[in-house]
């Protein structure tokens, strides 16, 4: 995130939740469910935790890049994403 673009770092960060429990054997989650871990709706609690921590990371990024305090997301809006 030091380069001003949080995209790659956030993808890696979020994959910690989606891929938890899978080994780095070279096959990962290929067998038996192929991409099931990549879909947030497969585990709502994990998705909500990941979403909360991702927002916190983005807020840290905002502070570091702009030197200002970010707005806090509205809880109702976050709840809508977790129900989607």
C-alpha positions in Angstrom: 0.0 0.0 0.0 3.1 2.2 0.2 2.8 2.9 -3.5 -0.5 4.6 -3.1 -2.5 1.8 -4.5 -4.2 -0.5 -1.9 -5.6 -3.0 -4.5 -3.0 -5.8 -4.5 -2.4 -5.6 -0.8 -6.2 -5.7 0.0 -6.7 -8.7 -2.3 -4.0 -10.6 -0.4 -5.3 -9.4 3.0 -8.9 -10.4 2.2 -7.8 -13.8 0.9 -6.6 -14.6 4.4 -10.3 -15.1 5.3 -11.4 -16.8 2.1 -8.5 -19.2 2.0 -8.2 -20.0 5.7 -7.7 -23.7 6.2 -6.3 -24.4 2.8 -2.7 -25.5 2.4 -0.2 -24.1 0.0 0.2 -27.6 -1.6 0.0 -26.2 -5.1 -3.7 -27.2 -5.3 -5.1 -24.9 -2.6 -8.9 -25.1 -2.8 -8.9 -26.5 -6.4 -10.2 -29.8 -5.2 -13.0 -30.5 -4.3 -14.9 -27.1 -4.4 -12.9 -25.2 -7.0 -13.8 -21.6 -6.2 -16.3 -22.0 -3.3 -14.0 -20.1 -0.8 -13.9 -17.1 -3.1 -17.6 -16.4 -2.7 -18.4 -14.4 0.4 -22.0 -15.7 0.6 -20.6 -19.2 1.4 -19.7 -18.0 4.9 -21.5 -14.9 6.1 -19.7 -14.6 9.5 -16.3 -14.8 7.8 -17.4 -12.3 5.2 -18.6 -9.8 7.9 -15.3 -10.1 9.8 -13.3 -9.6 6.6 -15.4 -6.6 5.6 -14.9 -4.9 9.0 -11.1 -5.5 9.0 -10.9 -4.3 5.3 -12.7 -1.1 6.2 -10.2 -0.6 9.1 -7.2 -1.2 6.7 -8.7 1.3 4.2 -9.0 3.8 7.0 -5.4 3.3 7.9 -4.4 3.8 4.3 -6.5 7.0 4.1 -4.7 8.4 7.2 -1.3 7.5 5.9 -1.9 8.8 2.4 -3.9 12.0 3.1 -3.0 12.7 6.7 -6.6 13.2 7.6 -9.2 11.2 9.6 -11.5 9.2 7.4 -15.3 9.1 7.8 -16.6 6.0 9.5 -18.9 3.9 7.3 -22.6 3.9 8.2 -23.4 0.6 9.9 -26.6 0.3 7.9 -24.7 0.5 4.6 -22.2 -2.2 5.8 -25.1 -4.4 6.9 -26.6 -4.2 3.4 -23.4 -5.5 1.9 -23.3 -8.4 4.3 -26.8 -9.4 3.3 -26.3 -9.1 -0.4 
